[in-house]
Amino acid sequence: MEYLIPYGLEWANLLVRWLHIITGIAWIGASFYFVWLDNSIRPPAPGSELAKKGVSGELWAVHGGGFYNPQKYLVAPAELPKELHWFKWEAYSTWLSGIALLTIAYYFNAQAMMVDKQVADISSLQAVGIGVGTLLVGWTVYDLLCRSPLGKHDLWFGVTIFVLIVAAAYGLTHVLSGRAAYIHVGALIGTIMVGNVLMLIIPGQRKMVEAMSAGRTPDPVHGQKAKQRSVHNNYFTLPVLFIMISNHYAMTYRNDRAWLVLAFIMAAGVFIRHFFNLRHKGRVEWRYPAIGVALLAGVAVAIAPARPVAVVPAADPAAEFAKVKAIIDTRCLSCHAAHPTQPGFAAAPLGVAFDTAAEIHQNAEKIYRQVVQTKAMPLANLTNMTDAERAQIAAWYEAGAK
């Protein structure tokens, strides 16, 4: 039965990843909606019935064949409604499924997924400890800064947190594989986001509800603090969404300045998110998405692969391919095979196998991109592929992959 463990983990990875995406859509969708709603509502006319009820803003919307009239109270309504929906399980479920996925995909196979001996010669246990420690320390530092005088200055607080997250990315890329470093920066941001919900937003809302139930006027400070953390979460969304998909794009994390690449991409996400937040308020500031696009374009140019050196066609293509196949058999086939022998893999990653010459030729472009241009494969260079072997593959591909 032991041979079925990798297969079972593969199914767990699939199902938990699917759950994580579903709950993430629900959480981020709610965040986008409520920030849009908060920025789009307009105050009622002075002296109107709504103003007398304590409504600070409202709007009319149409969706799915129905008309909606959401209203926001300055502090709270005069009477607590019988049914009150709490937006919390979306956040909790997303984080819990994300941590489960992190454990299945990375912690259960840390030697392959987290350790890169070319970056730092550490054990699997040390790698996992660094990952978990990053989440705990990151949330603690963020929360303390929020509660400090700096937390009252939104712009400088945001700049400080961005710098600290980039510093975390710098540190992680110098001890973990690039892929694991990126995913832990994302997990750090996600932990801050769910911490905001669990430790401040929901408790603050609960205190307001308890005050109303006891016949007291709720303290508006709880709503103000919750709003601040909610806005923070809103700006975190685009960076964390990028990191969720970054493992598919080794060009971003597999280079000497991976932390800087991530910093620029996260900054682009913040600028683009800021554009939409302002647009909801009726302000169209095209400079912000322009800055975001410029940052992304700059990154794309900066990490573009170097122009290949012209290669003289091999006199004996069959002999050259035999050398390439021998390299692939030695360095790649343990994972990319119909029946992988590398622990932790039940099937070839992304279904790409190199068992036959035909499969190697079919995937020549992928091999060249991942092995030569980004050096993302072999994963964490587990099989110790040499630069000379990469050059051999490059020469074969650039000569026509015959």
N, C-alpha and C positions, 0 to 999 in steps of 0.2 A: 504493500500500500504506500510505502514511502515515495515511490516514483510518481504518485499522483499529487504530491504536495505542490510542486510547481504549477501543475494544471489547476489545482484548486485556488492557488494564489492569483493565477491569471483571471479566473472568473471573479474572485473577490475584487481584484483591481478594476475589472470592467464594471461591475455592479455599483461599487462605491463611487467610481468616477462618474457614472451616469447620475447617481443620486446627488453628488456634489454639484454637477452642472445644473440639475433641476432646482435644487435649493438655492444655488447661487443666483440663478435667474430671478427667482422669487424675491430674494433679499435685495439685490441690486436694482431690480425693477421697482420695488417699493421705495428705495432710496431716491432713485431718479424721479419717481412720481411725486413724492412729498416735497422734494426740493423745488420741483417745477411748480407744484401747487402753492407752496409758501411764497415763491417769487412772483406768481401770476395773480394772486388774489388782489382785489382792490377794495379800499375802505368804503363802507356804506356812507350814504349822505348824512351829514350831521343832523341830529334830531330825528332820524328815521327810526322805525321800530327795531331794525337790526342793531343800530347804534345803541339804543336804549337797553337792548338785551346783552350788550357787552361784546358784540361781534366786531372783530377788528378788520375782517376782510372776507370777501366772498367772490365767487365767480360762477358763471354758467358754462356748462360744457355739454357736448353731445357725443355719444359713443355707442356703437352697437344698437342704434335705433332708439336710444333713450336719452332723455335730458337729465342732467345732474346739476345740483346746486350746493356744492360743498361750502361750508362756512368755518372760519377759524375764530375762536374766542380769544380775547386779549389775555385772560388768565384761565377762566373756566366758566361753563354755563351756570346759571343760577341753581339749576337742579341737576343732579347726577342722573344720566339716562340709565334705563334698566339693562340695556345691552351695550357693552363697550368693547370694541375689538382692540387687542393688543398686538402690535407688530414686533414680535420677538422670536418666535419659533423659526422664522425664516433665517435669522442670523445664527441662532444656536445650531440649527441643522446643517447649515453651510459649513460652519467651523468644525463641528464634530465629524462630518463626513470628510472634510479636508484633512483633518488630523489622522483619521483612519486611512485615508488614501496615502498620506505621507508615510505612515507606518508600513503599509503594505508594499508600496512601490520603492521606498528608499530605506527605511530602517531594517526591514527584514532581509534586505540585500545590499547592505551598506558598502561592502567591499567593492561591489561592481558599480553601484549608483552614486556613492558619495566620496569614495577615496580615489584620489589621483596621485600616485606616487611621484609624478613629475611636479606636483604642486606642493605636497607635504606628505611625509612618510608617517602617517598616523594609522591607528587601528580602527576597526569598525566601531568599537565601543566609544572611542574618543570622538569619532565623527558624529555619532548620534548624540553624544553629550554636548558637543558644540552646537548642534542644531537645536536641541531642546533648550539649552541655556540661552541661546539667542532670543527665543520667544519670551522667556521669563524676564530676562533683563530688559529687553526692548519695551515690553508693556510697562514695566515698573518705571523706567526712565521717562517714557512718554506721559504717564499719568502724573508723575511728580511735577513735570514741567507744566502740565495743564493747570495744576493747582497752585503753581508759583506765580509771582507777579508777571512773568513773561506771558502766561496764558491769557492775560487781558489785552494783549497786543496781537491781533490776529495775523497781520502780515509777518512780523518778526518771529512769531511763534511758528508759522508755517515754514519760513525759511530755515529756522533752527531744526525743526523736525526733518525737513528734507535733507539737510546736511548730515544729520545723524543717521538717517536711513542709508544715505550714500556711503557713509563711513562704515556702516555694518556690511554693506555690499563689498567694500574694499577689503575688509577683514576676512569675510567669508570666502572670497575668491582666492585668498592666499592660504587657506587651509583645507578647503573642500574642492571637489570638482566644480567646474563652472556651472554645470547643469544643477547640481545640488545647491550651490551658492544662490543661484537665482531663485530656486523654488523656496528656499528658506527666507529670502527677503520677502517673497510673496506671503509666506506663512506668518512672518513677523507683522506685516501690514494687516493681514486678516485677523491676527490675534488682537492687535490694537483695536480694530473695528468692532470685533465681537466683545472685547473688554469694555468698550464704550457703551454698548447696549446693555451688557450684563451688570456692570458695576456702577453705571451712572444714569443712563437714559431711563431704563425700566424702574430702578429704585426711585428716581425723581418723580416719575409719573405715578408710581404707587403712593408716594407721600402726598401728592396732590389729590388723588382719589380718596385716601384715608381722611384727609382734612375735610373734604366735602361730605363724606359719610358721617363725620362727627359734627357737621354743622358749622365748620370754620371756613374762612376764606383761605384758599391755597396760597402758599408763598410763591410769588412769580419767579423767584430765583431758581427754583428747580426746573422750570420750563426754559429759562434762559440758558442754564448750563447744559440741559439736554439738547437744546437747539445748536449750541456751539459744537458739541461732540458729533451731532448728526451732520453738520456741515463738514467737519473734518472727514468723516466717513465718505461723504460724497466726493471729495477731492481724491480720496484714496482709490476710488473704484477703477478708473482707467489704468493706472499703473498695475494694480493687482490683476486685472483682467489680462493685460499683456503677459505678465509673468506666468499666468495659468497656461498660456499657449506657447511660452518661450522654449519649452523643451523640444519642440518640433523644429526649431530654427537655430542650429548649432553655430551659425555665422555670428550670432549675437553674444553667446556665452563662451565660445571656444576661441578666445584670443587673449593677448597679453593685457588688454585694457577692458576686460569684460565688465568690470565695475563701472567704468566711465561710460561705456555704451549703455548700460542699464540706467545710469543717472540721466543721460540725455533723453532716453526714450520715456522714462517716468516724467521728466519735466515737460516733454511734449504732451503727454496725457493730461497733466495738470493745466496747462495753458488751454488745451482744447476743451476740457471740462469747464474751465472758467468762462470761456466764450458762451457756452450754452447756459450757464447759470445767469450771466448778465443778460443774455437774450430773453430769458424768461421774464426779466424785469423790464423788458422793452428797450434795452440798450444793445445795439449791434456793433460790436467792436471787432472788426475783422483782423486787427493786428494780432490778436491772441491766437486764432487758428493759424495765421500766417507764420507766427513764431514757432508754433508746434510743428507745422509741416517743414519749416526750414531746419529745425533740429533733427527731424527724422531723415531729411534729405542729406544733411551733413553727416549723420551716422552712416548712412548707406554708402556715401562716397568714401568716408574714412576707413571703413573696414572692407572695402571691395578687394577681391583677390588680385594679386599682382599679375601682370601680363605674362603668359607662359613663354618660356624660351623656345625658340624654334628648334624642332627635333628632326634629325635626319632619319628618314624611314629605315626601319630595320631591314637588314639584308635577308633575314630569315624570320618572318612574322610568326611562324609556328613555334620556333625556338623561344622567341620573346614572350609569346603568350604562355608557354610552358613555365617560364620563370614567374610570370604574374600569377598563374594558377597555383603554383607551389606556395607563393606568399599568402594568397587568400586561403588556401587550405590550412596553412599553419596559424595564421593570425586572425582569420575572420570566421572560419567554419564552425568554431565551437558555439557560436551564437546563431549565425546565419545559415542554418541547415534545417532540413525537414524535421530532424530530431536533434535539437541542440544538446550539447554535452556540458555547457556552462551552467553551474548551479544557479537556480533561480529563474531559468528561462524554460517555459514549457513549449514555446513555439518561436519561430524566427521573428525577431522584431520587425513590426510592420509587414510581416508576411514575406520579407525579402530573403530568399535563400540562394546560396552559391554552390549547391551540390554539383551542378553540371556546367560544362563550358557554355552551353546555351544560356543558362541563367546569368552567368558572369557577363557575357556579352550584352544581354538584355538590360542589365543594370549598370553598364559601364559608366554612364554619366553620374549616377548616384554614388558609385564607388569613388570616382574621381573627386566629386564635390566633398564627400564626407571624409575621405582618407587623405586627400592631397590638399585641397583648398582650406577646409576648416579644421582638419585633423581631429574631428569629433569622434572618429572611429579609428581603431577599436575603442569601445567605451572605456574611458579613463586609462586607455592604452594597457588594458589588462594583459594582453598577450605580447606586450613589449615589441611592437612593430618599430623598426628602425627608420631613420631618415633615408637611408639608402634604399630601403624597400619601398618607401613612399615615392621616391624619385623613379624607381623602376616602373611603378604603376603609372606615374605621371607620363613617362616617356612612351609607354604603351598606348595610353589614351590619346595623347596629343599627336601620336603618329597615325591615328585612325582606329584604335582599339580593334585591330585585326586578329 
